[in-house]
Amino acid sequence: MAVHVDLQASGDELRQRLYDGHLLVMTRLPSVAQLVEHARAQLTDLFAPHDPLHAHEHFSPEEMAKILGGWKPRFIHDERSKKLVRNIIEETGFDATETHYDVPKPRTAFPVGHLTTGVAFAFPWHRDVWYSAPNQQLNWWLPVFPVRETNAMSFDLDRFNAPVPNNSGDFDYYANNVGRLSTAASVRKEAQVRPGATDHNPPNEQVVLPAPGQVLLFSGAHLHRSIPNTSGLARYSIDFRTVHAPDVLAQKGAPLADTYCTGTAIRDFINVADESRFAEETVVSLYGAPPADAMLVFEAPKN
């Protein structure tokens, strides 16, 4: 497996490389820089007069959870945030009519000892497919401020298609949607089921450090984690996900080595061109019928 920078290839080839476990960094997409500027402006206003990188020095974990619990949904559903994500996808060369995406999610990783649960959860070793993501899912990750090897993400490339012990069997996507209603209240202890690898300590970790204005792409089947933040600085990043509709219909994607969760996140994805969702009969035919009382798509409470 390799880390490709600005790989010149068709959309089909790019997706296949990612399904095969390669990583891709794109450095020349204008809308990535615009999304970074958009996020920086909001974070600067949110924590003024404090530097966002040092905000944890001025607010308790409880205060920070409240601040982020109010801001993150606003950023996620901001029309400019979503428009810039759609632009990034098209600038990469993916067909808007055949690509579905989910909303951009701002992530925060505070230094060890501060807020690491709920809205600032520090993810252990996991695959996104353990969270009921489809195996066609591609993850897009971009830092808002410079990241370091002490506060970024790392990958276990050796275990891309090799099973590791994990608790993904405890995760149900529809039940998780209900649990997300109280995410912001989790300050000292994590309340939701968070799938992770069991006692996983790989001998080799791959850390990729894209600069602000660059974006890292990888498969949702990759085993990765948030590095425990020992940098002394807060880390802010944005991620979103895409799936290629024809690949979903053909069930062509990354291998699933050790995934035991239930439910599916496929309903979260909307078309880049017209914001339509996958037809329910298509979802049921591919992933089975959900329980009658399931929360199929998370709906945040309206303020």
Residue pairs with C-beta under 8 A, 6 or more apart in sequence:
1 20
1 21
1 22
1 23
1 157
1 160
2 22
2 23
3 22
3 23
3 24
3 25
3 206
3 208
4 17
4 22
4 23
4 24
4 25
5 24
5 25
5 27
6 25
6 26
6 27
6 28
7 14
7 17
7 24
9 17
10 93
11 92
11 93
11 94
11 95
11 244
14 24
14 92
14 93
14 94
14 217
15 138
15 244
15 247
17 24
18 24
18 138
18 217
18 218
18 219
18 254
19 136
19 219
19 252
19 253
19 254
20 254
21 157
21 160
21 161
21 219
21 221
21 222
21 254
23 155
23 206
23 208
23 216
23 217
23 218
23 222
24 216
24 217
24 218
25 208
25 210
25 214
25 215
25 216
25 217
26 32
26 92
26 214
26 215
26 217
27 210
27 211
27 213
27 214
29 88
29 91
29 92
29 215
30 87
30 91
31 84
31 87
31 88
31 91
32 88
32 142
32 213
32 214
32 215
33 212
33 213
34 84
34 87
35 81
35 84
35 85
35 88
35 104
35 142
35 238
36 142
36 143
36 144
36 212
36 213
36 238
38 80
38 81
38 84
39 75
39 106
39 144
39 236
39 238
40 52
40 144
40 145
42 71
42 75
43 52
43 144
43 236
44 52
46 52
46 67
46 71
47 55
47 58
47 67
50 57
50 58
52 145
52 234
52 236
53 145
53 233
53 234
54 233
54 234
55 64
55 234
56 64
56 110
56 111
56 114
56 115
56 234
59 67
61 114
61 115
61 187
61 188
62 187
64 110
64 114
64 115
64 120
65 115
65 118
65 119
65 120
65 184
65 185
65 186
65 187
66 184
68 108
68 119
68 120
68 184
69 118
69 119
69 183
69 184
71 106
72 105
72 106
72 119
73 300
75 81
75 104
75 106
76 103
76 104
76 105
76 106
77 103
81 103
81 104
82 103
82 104
84 104
85 101
85 103
85 104
85 240
86 96
86 101
86 272
88 140
88 215
89 96
89 99
89 101
89 242
89 272
90 96
90 272
94 242
94 244
94 272
96 271
96 272
96 273
97 271
97 272
97 273
97 274
98 244
98 245
98 246
99 242
99 243
99 244
99 245
99 271
99 272
100 242
100 243
100 244
100 245
100 248
100 269
100 270
100 271
100 272
100 277
100 278
101 240
101 241
101 242
101 269
101 270
101 272
102 240
102 241
102 242
102 265
102 268
102 269
102 270
103 240
104 238
104 239
104 240
105 238
105 239
105 240
106 144
106 236
106 237
106 238
107 235
107 236
107 237
107 238
107 239
108 115
108 119
108 120
108 234
108 235
108 236
109 116
109 120
109 122
109 151
109 226
109 229
109 234
109 235
109 237
110 116
110 120
110 229
110 234
110 235
111 151
111 229
111 230
111 231
111 232
111 233
111 234
112 228
112 229
112 230
115 187
116 122
117 186
117 187
117 188
117 189
117 190
118 183
118 184
118 185
118 186
118 187
118 190
118 191
119 183
119 184
119 186
121 186
121 190
121 194
122 226
122 228
122 229
123 194
123 196
123 225
123 226
124 194
124 196
124 197
124 200
124 225
124 226
125 156
125 164
125 196
125 197
125 200
125 202
125 223
125 224
125 225
126 166
126 194
126 195
126 196
126 197
126 223
126 224
126 225
127 168
127 220
127 221
127 222
127 223
127 224
127 258
127 259
128 137
128 139
128 220
128 221
128 222
128 241
129 135
129 137
129 220
129 221
129 254
129 256
129 259
129 261
130 166
130 168
130 171
130 195
130 196
130 259
130 260
130 261
131 168
131 171
131 173
131 176
131 195
131 261
131 265
132 171
132 172
132 173
132 176
132 261
132 262
132 263
132 264
132 265
133 220
133 241
133 265
134 220
134 243
134 248
134 253
134 264
134 265
134 266
135 220
135 221
135 253
135 254
135 255
135 256
136 243
136 244
136 247
136 248
136 252
136 253
136 254
137 219
137 220
137 241
137 242
137 243
137 253
137 265
138 217
138 218
138 219
138 220
138 241
138 242
138 243
139 217
139 218
139 219
139 220
139 222
139 239
139 241
140 215
140 216
140 217
140 239
140 240
140 241
140 242
141 153
141 210
141 215
141 216
141 217
141 218
141 237
141 238
141 239
142 210
142 212
142 213
142 214
142 215
142 216
142 237
142 238
142 239
143 152
143 210
143 211
143 212
143 235
143 236
143 237
144 212
144 236
144 237
144 238
145 212
145 233
145 235
145 236
146 211
146 212
147 209
147 210
147 235
147 237
148 209
148 231
148 233
149 207
149 209
149 227
150 227
150 229
150 230
150 231
151 227
151 229
151 230
151 231
151 233
151 235
152 207
152 208
152 209
152 227
152 235
153 207
153 208
153 224
153 225
153 226
153 227
154 205
154 206
154 207
154 224
154 225
154 227
155 205
155 206
155 207
155 208
155 218
155 222
155 223
155 224
156 200
156 202
156 204
156 205
156 206
156 223
156 224
157 204
157 206
157 222
158 202
158 204
159 202
159 223
159 257
160 219
160 221
160 222
160 223
160 255
160 257
161 221
161 255
161 257
162 257
163 257
163 258
164 197
164 198
164 200
164 223
164 257
164 258
165 197
165 198
165 199
165 200
166 195
166 196
166 197
166 198
166 258
166 260
167 193
167 195
167 196
167 198
168 195
168 258
168 259
168 260
168 261
169 260
169 261
170 193
170 195
170 261
171 193
171 195
171 261
171 262
172 193
172 261
172 262
172 263
173 261
173 262
173 263
173 264
173 265
174 263
174 290
174 291
174 294
174 295
174 296
175 193
175 263
176 192
176 193
176 263
177 294
177 295
177 296
177 297
177 298
178 295
179 191
179 192
179 193
180 192
180 298
181 300
181 301
182 191
183 191
183 192
185 191
186 192
195 261
197 223
200 223
207 227
208 216
210 216
218 224
219 254
220 241
220 254
221 253
221 254
221 255
221 256
221 257
229 235
241 269
242 269
243 266
243 269
245 271
245 278
247 253
248 266
248 278
248 286
249 282
249 286
251 286
263 290
263 294
264 283
264 287
266 278
266 283
266 286
266 287
267 277
267 278
267 283
267 296
267 297
268 297
268 298
269 277
269 278
270 276
270 277
271 277
284 290
290 296
